[in-house]
Amino acid sequence: MSWELERCRPVTLELPAEFLELCEADRVSPETVLRGFIADLCEIRNHGSEPREDGYQSNGSDERRLAREYYDRVGYPYMHD
């Protein structure tokens, strides 16, 4: 599989009922959860003096570390080998 780097790309996916139910129970939107994980994984920091227009914002240093540990542990960086 070949991926071209694009600056921004919309993705459409069906979310499982379990994820939607979890978000609903916690009163958080699925978009907020996914944007937060992506921001933590990519270490996106939204500084008050220079806010990002796309709304991505890391949730903190521990969250950034844990998101990266999850990503690495699953083996995503090595799936192309």
Rosetta blueprint (number, residue, H / E / L):
1 M L
2 S L
3 W L
4 E L
5 L L
6 E L
7 R L
8 C L
9 R L
10 P L
11 V L
12 T L
13 L L
14 E L
15 L L
16 P L
17 A H
18 E H
19 F H
20 L H
21 E H
22 L H
23 C H
24 E H
25 A H
26 D L
27 R L
28 V L
29 S L
30 P H
31 E H
32 T H
33 V H
34 L H
35 R H
36 G H
37 F H
38 I H
39 A H
40 D H
41 L H
42 C L
43 E L
44 I L
45 R L
46 N L
47 H E
48 G L
49 S L
50 E E
51 P L
52 R L
53 E L
54 D L
55 G L
56 Y L
57 Q L
58 S L
59 N L
60 G L
61 S H
62 D H
63 E H
64 R H
65 R H
66 L H
67 A H
68 R H
69 E H
70 Y H
71 Y H
72 D H
73 R H
74 V H
75 G L
76 Y H
77 P H
78 Y H
79 M L
80 H L
81 D L
